[in-house]
Amino acid sequence: MVYQRDIVEVIFDDEFGGNHPAIVLSNKLVQETEGYFVCVMMTSSDFDDEFSFVIEDDMLTKPLNRDHCEARCHLINFVPIDTIISNKHRNQIKIGPFKKLIQKINNSTFSTDEL
């Protein structure tokens, strides 16, 4: 089982570069009910657009030690629990930044307002 806010490695479509770390968005009930979890893709590419949520080391329980990291707020995946490639990161986004990430996902990806 993975937990909300965990950083795990999952498979994204090849057009997105294949395997990527991702932040688990869904709660435990989703996993228990469906056997899947919802996550958002992380990348070290710097897109600097309305879908970017920059992640800094102080937002995490352990630093990533990367020059740049961001969540791609529109690249959300529904992943079977048994297809996690690894959980070697053993890392989580802290609760405050996680709430801001959820807000950014809602505003940039699901907003009904014109962008």
N, CA, C and O atoms as CSV, one atom per row, in Angstrom:
chain,resi,resn,atom,element,x,y,z
A,1,MET,N,N,0.840,-1.185,0.000
A,1,MET,CA,C,0.000,0.000,0.000
A,1,MET,C,C,0.881,1.243,0.000
A,1,MET,O,O,1.938,1.290,0.630
A,2,VAL,N,N,0.408,2.239,-0.725
A,2,VAL,CA,C,1.059,3.546,-0.693
A,2,VAL,C,C,0.126,4.504,0.030
A,2,VAL,O,O,-1.058,4.219,0.208
A,3,TYR,N,N,0.659,5.615,0.433
A,3,TYR,CA,C,-0.126,6.567,1.206
A,3,TYR,C,C,-0.182,7.909,0.498
A,3,TYR,O,O,0.732,8.287,-0.234
A,4,GLN,N,N,-1.272,8.613,0.734
A,4,GLN,CA,C,-1.424,9.947,0.187
A,4,GLN,C,C,-0.183,10.765,0.548
A,4,GLN,O,O,0.267,10.750,1.694
A,5,ARG,N,N,0.357,11.468,-0.425
A,5,ARG,CA,C,1.556,12.318,-0.329
A,5,ARG,C,C,2.860,11.562,-0.580
A,5,ARG,O,O,3.912,12.191,-0.686
A,6,ASP,N,N,2.821,10.202,-0.680
A,6,ASP,CA,C,4.037,9.433,-0.995
A,6,ASP,C,C,4.537,9.781,-2.394
A,6,ASP,O,O,3.752,10.115,-3.283
A,7,ILE,N,N,5.836,9.698,-2.573
A,7,ILE,CA,C,6.444,9.792,-3.895
A,7,ILE,C,C,6.835,8.372,-4.300
A,7,ILE,O,O,7.611,7.705,-3.615
A,8,VAL,N,N,6.279,7.924,-5.431
A,8,VAL,CA,C,6.524,6.573,-5.927
A,8,VAL,C,C,6.924,6.648,-7.398
A,8,VAL,O,O,6.730,7.674,-8.050
A,9,GLU,N,N,7.470,5.577,-7.904
A,9,GLU,CA,C,7.854,5.502,-9.315
A,9,GLU,C,C,6.799,4.702,-10.062
A,9,GLU,O,O,6.488,3.571,-9.688
A,10,VAL,N,N,6.244,5.299,-11.129
A,10,VAL,CA,C,5.199,4.624,-11.909
A,10,VAL,C,C,5.462,4.791,-13.404
A,10,VAL,O,O,6.304,5.587,-13.820
A,11,ILE,N,N,4.733,4.032,-14.185
A,11,ILE,CA,C,4.858,4.085,-15.638
A,11,ILE,C,C,3.867,5.092,-16.198
A,11,ILE,O,O,2.665,5.001,-15.949
A,12,PHE,N,N,4.382,6.053,-16.956
A,12,PHE,CA,C,3.558,6.963,-17.740
A,12,PHE,C,C,3.757,6.597,-19.201
A,12,PHE,O,O,4.712,5.892,-19.530
A,13,ASP,N,N,2.886,7.054,-20.080
A,13,ASP,CA,C,3.013,6.773,-21.504
A,13,ASP,C,C,4.400,7.164,-22.003
A,13,ASP,O,O,5.020,8.093,-21.486
A,14,ASP,N,N,4.876,6.442,-23.012
A,14,ASP,CA,C,6.188,6.729,-23.582
A,14,ASP,C,C,6.319,8.176,-24.054
A,14,ASP,O,O,7.405,8.753,-24.003
A,15,GLU,N,N,5.215,8.756,-24.512
A,15,GLU,CA,C,5.292,10.143,-24.981
A,15,GLU,C,C,5.636,11.118,-23.854
A,15,GLU,O,O,6.043,12.250,-24.110
A,16,PHE,N,N,5.471,10.674,-22.609
A,16,PHE,CA,C,5.852,11.489,-21.461
A,16,PHE,C,C,7.179,11.026,-20.876
A,16,PHE,O,O,7.563,11.464,-19.792
A,17,GLY,N,N,7.868,10.162,-21.567
A,17,GLY,CA,C,9.189,9.734,-21.133
A,17,GLY,C,C,9.209,8.456,-20.315
A,17,GLY,O,O,10.233,8.126,-19.717
A,18,GLY,N,N,8.098,7.729,-20.276
A,18,GLY,CA,C,8.079,6.442,-19.564
A,18,GLY,C,C,7.977,6.625,-18.060
A,18,GLY,O,O,7.125,7.371,-17.576
A,19,ASN,N,N,8.838,5.951,-17.325
A,19,ASN,CA,C,8.784,5.961,-15.857
A,19,ASN,C,C,9.089,7.353,-15.309
A,19,ASN,O,O,9.964,8.069,-15.795
A,20,HIS,N,N,8.325,7.700,-14.276
A,20,HIS,CA,C,8.523,8.977,-13.595
A,20,HIS,C,C,8.171,8.817,-12.123
A,20,HIS,O,O,7.342,7.979,-11.768
A,21,PRO,N,N,8.794,9.611,-11.272
A,21,PRO,CA,C,8.265,9.690,-9.911
A,21,PRO,C,C,6.916,10.402,-9.975
A,21,PRO,O,O,6.657,11.203,-10.874
A,22,ALA,N,N,6.075,10.091,-9.008
A,22,ALA,CA,C,4.748,10.692,-8.956
A,22,ALA,C,C,4.332,10.851,-7.496
A,22,ALA,O,O,4.772,10.100,-6.626
A,23,ILE,N,N,3.490,11.827,-7.250
A,23,ILE,CA,C,2.964,12.064,-5.912
A,23,ILE,C,C,1.578,11.447,-5.829
A,23,ILE,O,O,0.721,11.721,-6.668
A,24,VAL,N,N,1.355,10.612,-4.816
A,24,VAL,CA,C,0.053,9.978,-4.613
A,24,VAL,C,C,-0.931,11.032,-4.117
A,24,VAL,O,O,-0.696,11.691,-3.105
A,25,LEU,N,N,-2.040,11.182,-4.848
A,25,LEU,CA,C,-3.057,12.169,-4.516
A,25,LEU,C,C,-4.227,11.567,-3.749
A,25,LEU,O,O,-4.802,12.212,-2.873
A,26,SER,N,N,-4.573,10.343,-4.078
A,26,SER,CA,C,-5.784,9.739,-3.513
A,26,SER,C,C,-5.565,9.226,-2.101
A,26,SER,O,O,-4.440,8.964,-1.677
A,27,ASN,N,N,-6.661,9.093,-1.396
A,27,ASN,CA,C,-6.590,8.611,-0.021
A,27,ASN,C,C,-6.664,7.083,0.034
A,27,ASN,O,O,-6.832,6.417,-0.988
A,28,LYS,N,N,-6.539,6.559,1.216
A,28,LYS,CA,C,-6.499,5.115,1.440
A,28,LYS,C,C,-7.788,4.421,0.970
A,28,LYS,O,O,-7.733,3.299,0.467
A,29,LEU,N,N,-8.924,5.067,1.127
A,29,LEU,CA,C,-10.198,4.470,0.743
A,29,LEU,C,C,-10.244,4.143,-0.744
A,29,LEU,O,O,-10.779,3.104,-1.129
A,30,VAL,N,N,-9.695,5.010,-1.581
A,30,VAL,CA,C,-9.656,4.758,-3.024
A,30,VAL,C,C,-8.897,3.464,-3.305
A,30,VAL,O,O,-9.354,2.629,-4.085
A,31,GLN,N,N,-7.749,3.302,-2.675
A,31,GLN,CA,C,-6.942,2.096,-2.881
A,31,GLN,C,C,-7.661,0.846,-2.392
A,31,GLN,O,O,-7.680,-0.179,-3.073
A,32,GLU,N,N,-8.242,0.941,-1.224
A,32,GLU,CA,C,-8.929,-0.217,-0.649
A,32,GLU,C,C,-10.137,-0.620,-1.484
A,32,GLU,O,O,-10.435,-1.808,-1.607
A,33,THR,N,N,-10.829,0.350,-2.053
A,33,THR,CA,C,-12.029,0.083,-2.837
A,33,THR,C,C,-11.695,-0.407,-4.239
A,33,THR,O,O,-12.311,-1.351,-4.732
A,34,GLU,N,N,-10.722,0.232,-4.880
A,34,GLU,CA,C,-10.447,-0.023,-6.294
A,34,GLU,C,C,-9.177,-0.821,-6.583
A,34,GLU,O,O,-9.070,-1.449,-7.636
A,35,GLY,N,N,-8.214,-0.805,-5.660
A,35,GLY,CA,C,-6.924,-1.433,-5.946
A,35,GLY,C,C,-6.042,-0.546,-6.812
A,35,GLY,O,O,-5.028,-0.998,-7.344
A,36,TYR,N,N,-6.423,0.697,-6.951
A,36,TYR,CA,C,-5.706,1.699,-7.736
A,36,TYR,C,C,-5.468,2.916,-6.855
A,36,TYR,O,O,-6.073,3.059,-5.793
A,37,PHE,N,N,-4.574,3.795,-7.313
A,37,PHE,CA,C,-4.415,5.095,-6.681
A,37,PHE,C,C,-4.265,6.150,-7.763
A,37,PHE,O,O,-3.919,5.842,-8.904
A,38,VAL,N,N,-4.526,7.380,-7.402
A,38,VAL,CA,C,-4.421,8.513,-8.317
A,38,VAL,C,C,-3.141,9.266,-7.974
A,38,VAL,O,O,-2.859,9.532,-6.805
A,39,CYS,N,N,-2.364,9.610,-9.010
A,39,CYS,CA,C,-1.105,10.322,-8.773
A,39,CYS,C,C,-0.880,11.382,-9.844
A,39,CYS,O,O,-1.514,11.371,-10.899
A,40,VAL,N,N,0.034,12.292,-9.547
A,40,VAL,CA,C,0.425,13.330,-10.485
A,40,VAL,C,C,1.916,13.172,-10.788
A,40,VAL,O,O,2.720,12.917,-9.891
A,41,MET,N,N,2.266,13.325,-12.047
A,41,MET,CA,C,3.644,13.113,-12.496
A,41,MET,C,C,4.572,14.233,-12.027
A,41,MET,O,O,4.198,15.405,-11.988
A,42,MET,N,N,5.785,13.834,-11.676
A,42,MET,CA,C,6.858,14.770,-11.354
A,42,MET,C,C,7.896,14.713,-12.474
A,42,MET,O,O,8.064,13.682,-13.126
A,43,THR,N,N,8.580,15.820,-12.686
A,43,THR,CA,C,9.628,15.874,-13.698
A,43,THR,C,C,10.720,16.846,-13.273
A,43,THR,O,O,10.487,17.748,-12.469
A,44,SER,N,N,11.907,16.651,-13.819
A,44,SER,CA,C,12.992,17.601,-13.580
A,44,SER,C,C,13.075,18.631,-14.707
A,44,SER,O,O,13.896,19.546,-14.646
A,45,SER,N,N,12.232,18.492,-15.733
A,45,SER,CA,C,12.167,19.494,-16.806
A,45,SER,C,C,11.514,20.763,-16.278
A,45,SER,O,O,10.657,20.710,-15.396
A,46,ASP,N,N,11.917,21.883,-16.814
A,46,ASP,CA,C,11.385,23.175,-16.388
A,46,ASP,C,C,10.444,23.699,-17.474
A,46,ASP,O,O,10.891,24.265,-18.472
A,47,PHE,N,N,9.154,23.507,-17.274
A,47,PHE,CA,C,8.162,23.937,-18.265
A,47,PHE,C,C,7.701,25.374,-18.045
A,47,PHE,O,O,7.355,26.060,-19.007
A,48,ASP,N,N,7.688,25.840,-16.810
A,48,ASP,CA,C,7.314,27.213,-16.472
A,48,ASP,C,C,6.021,27.629,-17.175
A,48,ASP,O,O,5.999,28.610,-17.919
A,49,ASP,N,N,4.940,26.874,-16.932
A,49,ASP,CA,C,3.648,27.193,-17.521
A,49,ASP,C,C,2.555,27.073,-16.463
A,49,ASP,O,O,2.845,26.835,-15.290
A,50,GLU,N,N,1.317,27.235,-16.874
A,50,GLU,CA,C,0.214,27.227,-15.911
A,50,GLU,C,C,-0.019,25.869,-15.254
A,50,GLU,O,O,-0.768,25.784,-14.280
A,51,PHE,N,N,0.604,24.803,-15.763
A,51,PHE,CA,C,0.449,23.467,-15.189
A,51,PHE,C,C,1.616,23.060,-14.292
A,51,PHE,O,O,1.638,21.947,-13.767
A,52,SER,N,N,2.579,23.952,-14.115
A,52,SER,CA,C,3.764,23.656,-13.316
A,52,SER,C,C,3.536,23.997,-11.842
A,52,SER,O,O,3.035,25.071,-11.510
A,53,PHE,N,N,3.909,23.074,-10.976
A,53,PHE,CA,C,3.949,23.320,-9.539
A,53,PHE,C,C,5.361,22.977,-9.095
A,53,PHE,O,O,5.711,21.804,-8.962
A,54,VAL,N,N,6.162,23.994,-8.868
A,54,VAL,CA,C,7.571,23.781,-8.522
A,54,VAL,C,C,7.660,23.166,-7.132
A,54,VAL,O,O,7.002,23.613,-6.193
A,55,ILE,N,N,8.485,22.134,-7.023
A,55,ILE,CA,C,8.691,21.438,-5.757
A,55,ILE,C,C,10.124,21.698,-5.298
A,55,ILE,O,O,11.089,21.385,-5.996
A,56,GLU,N,N,10.232,22.278,-4.111
A,56,GLU,CA,C,11.540,22.575,-3.535
A,56,GLU,C,C,11.820,21.601,-2.400
A,56,GLU,O,O,10.897,21.043,-1.808
A,57,ASP,N,N,13.092,21.401,-2.104
A,57,ASP,CA,C,13.491,20.408,-1.106
A,57,ASP,C,C,12.818,20.598,0.256
A,57,ASP,O,O,12.512,19.618,0.935
A,58,ASP,N,N,12.589,21.840,0.656
A,58,ASP,CA,C,11.977,22.064,1.967
A,58,ASP,C,C,10.488,21.692,2.012
A,58,ASP,O,O,9.876,21.717,3.080
A,59,MET,N,N,9.913,21.351,0.864
A,59,MET,CA,C,8.515,20.896,0.793
A,59,MET,C,C,8.398,19.395,1.037
A,59,MET,O,O,7.295,18.864,1.163
A,60,LEU,N,N,9.540,18.715,1.104
A,60,LEU,CA,C,9.565,17.251,1.186
A,60,LEU,C,C,10.155,16.794,2.521
A,60,LEU,O,O,10.857,17.545,3.198
A,61,THR,N,N,9.854,15.553,2.879
A,61,THR,CA,C,10.426,15.017,4.113
A,61,THR,C,C,11.909,14.732,3.963
A,61,THR,O,O,12.649,14.746,4.947
A,62,LYS,N,N,12.349,14.474,2.731
A,62,LYS,CA,C,13.783,14.302,2.429
A,62,LYS,C,C,14.084,15.069,1.151
A,62,LYS,O,O,13.287,15.033,0.213
A,63,PRO,N,N,15.212,15.761,1.091
A,63,PRO,CA,C,15.528,16.515,-0.126
A,63,PRO,C,C,15.753,15.592,-1.329
A,63,PRO,O,O,16.249,14.474,-1.194
A,64,LEU,N,N,15.373,16.094,-2.505
A,64,LEU,CA,C,15.618,15.356,-3.747
A,64,LEU,C,C,17.018,15.633,-4.280
A,64,LEU,O,O,17.562,14.840,-5.048
A,65,ASN,N,N,17.600,16.763,-3.872
A,65,ASN,CA,C,18.919,17.178,-4.343
A,65,ASN,C,C,18.982,17.250,-5.869
A,65,ASN,O,O,19.898,16.724,-6.501
A,66,ARG,N,N,17.982,17.914,-6.433
A,66,ARG,CA,C,17.931,18.146,-7.881
A,66,ARG,C,C,17.915,19.653,-8.110
A,66,ARG,O,O,17.457,20.422,-7.265
A,67,ASP,N,N,18.423,20.055,-9.268
A,67,ASP,CA,C,18.412,21.479,-9.605
A,67,ASP,C,C,16.991,21.996,-9.768
A,67,ASP,O,O,16.700,23.141,-9.421
A,68,HIS,N,N,16.105,21.156,-10.297
A,68,HIS,CA,C,14.717,21.566,-10.523
A,68,HIS,C,C,13.802,20.353,-10.447
A,68,HIS,O,O,14.156,19.260,-10.888
A,69,CYS,N,N,12.621,20.565,-9.881
A,69,CYS,CA,C,11.603,19.522,-9.842
A,69,CYS,C,C,10.242,20.207,-9.831
A,69,CYS,O,O,10.045,21.224,-9.167
A,70,GLU,N,N,9.317,19.632,-10.577
A,70,GLU,CA,C,7.958,20.156,-10.572
A,70,GLU,C,C,6.957,19.038,-10.791
A,70,GLU,O,O,7.263,18.011,-11.397
A,71,ALA,N,N,5.750,19.262,-10.281
A,71,ALA,CA,C,4.633,18.376,-10.589
A,71,ALA,C,C,3.953,18.960,-11.815
A,71,ALA,O,O,3.810,20.177,-11.932
A,72,ARG,N,N,3.536,18.097,-12.725
A,72,ARG,CA,C,2.806,18.507,-13.928
A,72,ARG,C,C,1.325,18.321,-13.634
A,72,ARG,O,O,0.794,17.221,-13.789
A,73,CYS,N,N,0.665,19.371,-13.219
A,73,CYS,CA,C,-0.669,19.316,-12.621
A,73,CYS,C,C,-1.756,18.710,-13.512
A,73,CYS,O,O,-2.805,18.311,-13.005
A,74,HIS,N,N,-1.535,18.635,-14.794
A,74,HIS,CA,C,-2.525,18.053,-15.698
A,74,HIS,C,C,-2.198,16.607,-16.069
A,74,HIS,O,O,-2.988,15.950,-16.747
A,75,LEU,N,N,-1.042,16.106,-15.632
A,75,LEU,CA,C,-0.646,14.727,-15.957
A,75,LEU,C,C,-0.947,13.829,-14.764
A,75,LEU,O,O,-0.069,13.485,-13.972
A,76,ILE,N,N,-2.197,13.472,-14.669
A,76,ILE,CA,C,-2.714,12.677,-13.566
A,76,ILE,C,C,-2.970,11.272,-14.085
A,76,ILE,O,O,-3.473,11.085,-15.193
A,77,ASN,N,N,-2.620,10.291,-13.270
A,77,ASN,CA,C,-2.725,8.903,-13.701
A,77,ASN,C,C,-3.462,8.077,-12.650
A,77,ASN,O,O,-3.345,8.335,-11.452
A,78,PHE,N,N,-4.213,7.095,-13.101
A,78,PHE,CA,C,-4.926,6.140,-12.254
A,78,PHE,C,C,-4.141,4.839,-12.373
A,78,PHE,O,O,-4.170,4.198,-13.423
A,79,VAL,N,N,-3.441,4.440,-11.312
A,79,VAL,CA,C,-2.426,3.392,-11.382
A,79,VAL,C,C,-2.790,2.209,-10.484
A,79,VAL,O,O,-3.139,2.410,-9.321
A,80,PRO,N,N,-2.715,0.967,-11.009
A,80,PRO,CA,C,-2.898,-0.193,-10.134
A,80,PRO,C,C,-1.772,-0.263,-9.100
A,80,PRO,O,O,-0.603,-0.067,-9.432
A,81,ILE,N,N,-2.127,-0.539,-7.871
A,81,ILE,CA,C,-1.134,-0.580,-6.791
A,81,ILE,C,C,0.004,-1.547,-7.112
A,81,ILE,O,O,1.160,-1.271,-6.789
A,82,ASP,N,N,-0.311,-2.668,-7.739
A,82,ASP,CA,C,0.712,-3.684,-7.985
A,82,ASP,C,C,1.639,-3.355,-9.158
A,82,ASP,O,O,2.504,-4.162,-9.497
A,83,THR,N,N,1.474,-2.184,-9.785
A,83,THR,CA,C,2.374,-1.818,-10.889
A,83,THR,C,C,3.394,-0.760,-10.500
A,83,THR,O,O,4.116,-0.252,-11.358
A,84,ILE,N,N,3.462,-0.420,-9.213
A,84,ILE,CA,C,4.496,0.517,-8.772
A,84,ILE,C,C,5.850,-0.102,-9.094
A,84,ILE,O,O,6.112,-1.255,-8.752
A,85,ILE,N,N,6.700,0.666,-9.750
A,85,ILE,CA,C,8.021,0.160,-10.127
A,85,ILE,C,C,8.888,0.005,-8.900
A,85,ILE,O,O,9.568,-1.006,-8.728
A,86,SER,N,N,8.861,1.007,-8.055
A,86,SER,CA,C,9.604,0.937,-6.808
A,86,SER,C,C,9.110,2.037,-5.898
A,86,SER,O,O,8.448,2.975,-6.343
A,87,ASN,N,N,9.426,1.924,-4.656
A,87,ASN,CA,C,9.161,3.003,-3.719
A,87,ASN,C,C,10.486,3.384,-3.072
A,87,ASN,O,O,10.559,3.658,-1.875
A,88,LYS,N,N,11.532,3.393,-3.897
A,88,LYS,CA,C,12.874,3.670,-3.403
A,88,LYS,C,C,13.020,5.089,-2.877
A,88,LYS,O,O,13.920,5.383,-2.091
A,89,HIS,N,N,12.124,5.966,-3.319
A,89,HIS,CA,C,12.222,7.357,-2.876
A,89,HIS,C,C,11.986,7.477,-1.376
A,89,HIS,O,O,12.631,8.280,-0.702
A,90,ARG,N,N,11.057,6.675,-0.856
A,90,ARG,CA,C,10.711,6.737,0.567
A,90,ARG,C,C,10.645,8.194,1.014
A,90,ARG,O,O,11.283,8.612,1.979
A,91,ASN,N,N,9.858,8.929,0.279
A,91,ASN,CA,C,9.768,10.355,0.486
A,91,ASN,C,C,8.307,10.764,0.390
A,91,ASN,O,O,7.493,10.051,-0.197
A,92,GLN,N,N,7.983,11.894,0.957
A,92,GLN,CA,C,6.632,12.443,0.894
A,92,GLN,C,C,6.707,13.950,0.758
A,92,GLN,O,O,7.674,14.586,1.178
A,93,ILE,N,N,5.661,14.509,0.161
A,93,ILE,CA,C,5.498,15.952,0.185
A,93,ILE,C,C,4.786,16.287,1.503
A,93,ILE,O,O,3.860,15.588,1.913
A,94,LYS,N,N,5.222,17.345,2.143
A,94,LYS,CA,C,4.633,17.745,3.425
A,94,LYS,C,C,3.196,18.224,3.220
A,94,LYS,O,O,2.807,18.584,2.108
A,95,ILE,N,N,2.416,18.224,4.291
A,95,ILE,CA,C,0.984,18.501,4.208
A,95,ILE,C,C,0.663,19.900,3.670
A,95,ILE,O,O,-0.246,20.040,2.852
A,96,GLY,N,N,1.378,20.927,4.105
A,96,GLY,CA,C,1.115,22.289,3.619
A,96,GLY,C,C,1.305,22.405,2.112
A,96,GLY,O,O,0.393,22.845,1.413
A,97,PRO,N,N,2.481,22.015,1.593
A,97,PRO,CA,C,2.685,22.050,0.145
A,97,PRO,C,C,1.734,21.111,-0.610
A,97,PRO,O,O,1.341,21.409,-1.738
A,98,PHE,N,N,1.363,19.983,0.002
A,98,PHE,CA,C,0.422,19.065,-0.644
A,98,PHE,C,C,-0.928,19.750,-0.857
A,98,PHE,O,O,-1.528,19.621,-1.924
A,99,LYS,N,N,-1.397,20.462,0.134
A,99,LYS,CA,C,-2.670,21.178,0.000
A,99,LYS,C,C,-2.576,22.242,-1.099
A,99,LYS,O,O,-3.533,22.448,-1.846
A,100,LYS,N,N,-1.430,22.916,-1.197
A,100,LYS,CA,C,-1.237,23.898,-2.268
A,100,LYS,C,C,-1.198,23.224,-3.634
A,100,LYS,O,O,-1.716,23.763,-4.612
A,101,LEU,N,N,-0.581,22.040,-3.701
A,101,LEU,CA,C,-0.552,21.277,-4.947
A,101,LEU,C,C,-1.972,20.903,-5.378
A,101,LEU,O,O,-2.329,21.067,-6.545
A,102,ILE,N,N,-2.776,20.406,-4.450
A,102,ILE,CA,C,-4.168,20.045,-4.773
A,102,ILE,C,C,-4.920,21.275,-5.278
A,102,ILE,O,O,-5.684,21.185,-6.238
A,103,GLN,N,N,-4.707,22.408,-4.640
A,103,GLN,CA,C,-5.354,23.644,-5.073
A,103,GLN,C,C,-4.910,24.027,-6.482
A,103,GLN,O,O,-5.725,24.437,-7.308
A,104,LYS,N,N,-3.603,23.891,-6.751
A,104,LYS,CA,C,-3.070,24.215,-8.082
A,104,LYS,C,C,-3.648,23.266,-9.133
A,104,LYS,O,O,-4.012,23.703,-10.225
A,105,ILE,N,N,-3.736,21.972,-8.813
A,105,ILE,CA,C,-4.333,21.002,-9.740
A,105,ILE,C,C,-5.775,21.396,-10.033
A,105,ILE,O,O,-6.188,21.422,-11.193
A,106,ASN,N,N,-6.537,21.699,-9.001
A,106,ASN,CA,C,-7.939,22.091,-9.195
A,106,ASN,C,C,-8.057,23.349,-10.043
A,106,ASN,O,O,-8.880,23.412,-10.956
A,107,ASN,N,N,-7.237,24.346,-9.743
A,107,ASN,CA,C,-7.323,25.621,-10.459
A,107,ASN,C,C,-6.851,25.523,-11.908
A,107,ASN,O,O,-7.459,26.116,-12.800
A,108,SER,N,N,-5.786,24.789,-12.144
A,108,SER,CA,C,-5.223,24.759,-13.499
A,108,SER,C,C,-5.817,23.656,-14.380
A,108,SER,O,O,-5.878,23.805,-15.600
A,109,THR,N,N,-6.248,22.565,-13.777
A,109,THR,CA,C,-6.674,21.419,-14.566
A,109,THR,C,C,-8.194,21.269,-14.625
A,109,THR,O,O,-8.738,20.880,-15.658
A,110,PHE,N,N,-8.867,21.568,-13.545
A,110,PHE,CA,C,-10.304,21.313,-13.477
A,110,PHE,C,C,-11.159,22.580,-13.416
A,110,PHE,O,O,-12.382,22.494,-13.305
A,111,SER,N,N,-10.541,23.726,-13.486
A,111,SER,CA,C,-11.290,24.975,-13.420
A,111,SER,C,C,-12.231,25.098,-14.613
A,111,SER,O,O,-11.905,24.685,-15.726
A,112,THR,N,N,-13.376,25.661,-14.366
A,112,THR,CA,C,-14.309,25.927,-15.460
A,112,THR,C,C,-14.143,27.349,-15.985
A,112,THR,O,O,-14.819,27.738,-16.937
A,113,ASP,N,N,-13.252,28.128,-15.377
A,113,ASP,CA,C,-12.958,29.471,-15.846
A,113,ASP,C,C,-12.032,29.410,-17.048
A,113,ASP,O,O,-11.258,28.464,-17.195
A,114,GLU,N,N,-12.110,30.408,-17.900
A,114,GLU,CA,C,-11.183,30.507,-19.013
A,114,GLU,C,C,-9.787,30.791,-18.472
A,114,GLU,O,O,-9.627,31.608,-17.566
A,115,LEU,N,N,-8.782,30.124,-19.021
A,115,LEU,CA,C,-7.395,30.377,-18.595
A,115,LEU,C,C,-6.821,31.566,-19.366
A,115,LEU,O,O,-5.667,31.939,-19.153
